[in-house]
Amino acid sequence: MSLLRASFGICGILALVDTLLAQTALVEYLAYLVALAAFGLAAWWPDPLPPPPAPGQWSSPSVERERTQAKCSGCGREVDAGWSMCPYCSTRL
């Protein structure tokens, strides 16, 4: 249980105690609403994320393969050699 959830729970308990000490019905209803909201937040508040792994635990980057480049016969721009059509001028390679 996180400290934030515990503080919401304590606020809810204090709001319920306030309902017993309330002099008017309006204050009592407001205290019930505060207690309901505090207990709801305590129940549904997300847990904090775990810390990131230590720098030594990261995997090494994969070796990037070289891409072969070719020139388009239509516009002369460099394109990937595996492509069948130039993305700039739509010429077949």
C-alpha positions in Angstrom: 0.0 0.0 0.0 1.4 3.3 -1.0 1.6 6.3 1.3 -0.8 8.2 -0.9 -3.5 5.5 -0.6 -3.0 5.4 3.2 -3.5 9.2 3.4 -6.7 8.9 1.3 -7.9 6.2 3.7 -7.1 8.4 6.8 -9.0 11.3 5.2 -12.0 9.0 4.7 -11.9 7.9 8.3 -11.6 11.5 9.5 -14.6 12.5 7.3 -16.6 9.6 8.8 -15.7 10.9 12.3 -16.8 14.3 11.2 -20.3 12.9 10.3 -20.7 11.9 13.9 -19.8 15.4 15.1 -21.8 17.4 12.5 -24.3 19.8 13.9 -26.3 20.3 10.7 -27.5 17.9 8.0 -25.7 19.8 5.2 -22.3 19.3 6.9 -23.1 15.7 7.5 -24.0 15.0 3.9 -20.8 16.9 2.7 -18.7 14.8 5.1 -20.3 11.6 3.7 -19.4 12.8 0.1 -15.8 13.5 1.2 -15.5 10.1 2.8 -16.9 8.4 -0.3 -14.5 10.3 -2.5 -11.5 9.6 -0.2 -12.2 5.8 0.0 -12.8 5.7 -3.7 -9.5 7.3 -4.4 -7.8 5.1 -1.9 -9.2 2.0 -3.7 -8.7 3.0 -7.3 -5.5 5.0 -7.2 -2.9 3.4 -9.4 0.3 2.0 -8.0 3.5 3.9 -8.9 5.6 2.5 -11.7 8.6 0.4 -10.8 12.0 2.2 -11.2 13.7 1.7 -14.5 16.4 -1.0 -14.8 20.0 -0.2 -14.0 22.2 1.0 -16.9 24.0 -2.4 -17.0 20.8 -4.3 -17.5 19.9 -2.7 -20.8 20.3 -4.9 -23.8 22.9 -3.9 -26.4 21.5 -2.3 -29.5 21.1 -4.6 -32.5 23.6 -4.2 -35.3 22.1 -2.1 -38.0 22.5 -3.6 -41.4 23.7 -1.4 -44.3 21.1 -0.4 -46.8 22.2 -0.4 -50.4 21.3 2.7 -52.3 20.6 3.0 -56.0 20.0 6.1 -58.2 16.7 6.5 -60.0 17.0 6.6 -63.7 14.1 9.1 -63.9 14.9 11.8 -61.4 18.4 10.9 -60.2 17.6 10.7 -56.5 19.0 8.0 -54.3 16.5 5.3 -53.4 16.7 1.9 -51.6 18.0 -0.7 -54.0 15.3 -3.2 -53.0 12.5 -0.9 -54.2 10.8 -1.6 -57.5 9.5 1.9 -58.0 10.9 5.4 -57.2 8.7 7.1 -54.5 9.5 10.5 -56.0 8.7 10.2 -59.7 7.0 6.7 -59.9 9.6 5.4 -62.4 10.2 1.6 -62.4 13.7 0.8 -61.2 
